[in-house]
Amino acid sequence: MGTQLLLGKYLPGNSFVHTINPCVKLISTIFLICYVTISNNLFYHIFPGVLTVTMIVLSGIPLSHMARALKAVWLLLTIVVVLFFISVLSGQNPVETMLNSCLALLKITISVALATLLISTTSPISIARSVELMLRYLGIKGISARNFSMTVAMSIRFVPILLEELDRIILAQRARGFDISSGNITQRLRKAGLLIIPMLNSSFKKADDIAMAMDARFYGRSENPTSFYKYDLRWTDLLYITCTLSVFMANVIRHTTH
């Protein structure tokens, strides 16, 4: 169950995508998702779609990993089909409705693929450090860049850990003759509720262990702590972010002039 949901799963590697500067990768991903969101024409989705597929191939990530990450899109596809038939029955143009539905599904698919690509090729520590650097450069008052970035890193890292823990709890319950997949919907919901207490107990225990480990390393005691990680910009990083920002700005200008 949990192993099928790979949100937050980092896959180490030495591919071209893995070696891209994490800050550049994060900024480019944000702008590409924004680009896909504001684009209202199928033609303008060609560039982010081709770029996403190219980056997935270059990253060496197994296609099965991406397929499981995009599994939630199939549920959205079902919803789109249902809404399509409802709109046709209500008298709307079926061709226009189908195009709009496919466009919305394409936006979600590309956005999920980009986010999965970022998380799969960038370690949680690198993402946290990138968020911290961005917040520091933006100079947003009232937000501690280091604490916020650490919260992001913990959130990303905790997702696969909790899913693996849920897998262990389900397997342990099955070994005792407790099968959550049997019965009708009401019975399954009641059985799922019995998993909440051990999950909460495990979550609090892991959170307490992390808090003790951070306190033992004197986290938060220094005003300006140094970082072990240094991210240098290469010409490939500059080329990648220049292309994505140029395409995004061209799309913004096109929207403002029309």
Stockholm file with secondary structure:
# STOCKHOLM 1.0

chainA/1-258         MGTQLLLGKYLPGNSFVHTINPCVKLISTIFLICYVTISNNLFYHIFPGVLTVTMIVLSGIPLSHMARALKAVWLLLTIVVVLFFISVLSGQNPVETMLNSCLALLKITISVALATLLISTTSPISIARSVELMLRYLGIKGISARNFSMTVAMSIRFVPILLEELDRIILAQRARGFDISSGNITQRLRKAGLLIIPMLNSSFKKADDIAMAMDARFYGRSENPTSFYKYDLRWTDLLYITCTLSVFMANVIRHTTH
#=GR chainA/1-258 SS CGGGCCTTCCCCCCSTTTTSCHHHHHHHHHHHHHHHHHCCSGGGGHHHHHHHHHHHHHHTCCHHHHHHHTHHHHHHHHHHHHHHHHHHHTTCCHHHHHHHHHHHHHHHHHHHHHHHHHHHHSCHHHHHHHHHHHHHHHTCTTCCHHHHHHHHHHHHHHHHHHHHHHHHHHHHHHHTTCCTTSSCHHHHHHHHHTTHHHHHHHHHHHHHHHHHHHHHTTTTCCSSCCCSCCCCCCHHHHHHHHHHHHHHHHHHHHHHHC
#=GC SS_cons         CGGGCCTTCCCCCCSTTTTSCHHHHHHHHHHHHHHHHHCCSGGGGHHHHHHHHHHHHHHTCCHHHHHHHTHHHHHHHHHHHHHHHHHHHTTCCHHHHHHHHHHHHHHHHHHHHHHHHHHHHSCHHHHHHHHHHHHHHHTCTTCCHHHHHHHHHHHHHHHHHHHHHHHHHHHHHHHTTCCTTSSCHHHHHHHHHTTHHHHHHHHHHHHHHHHHHHHHTTTTCCSSCCCSCCCCCCHHHHHHHHHHHHHHHHHHHHHHHC
//
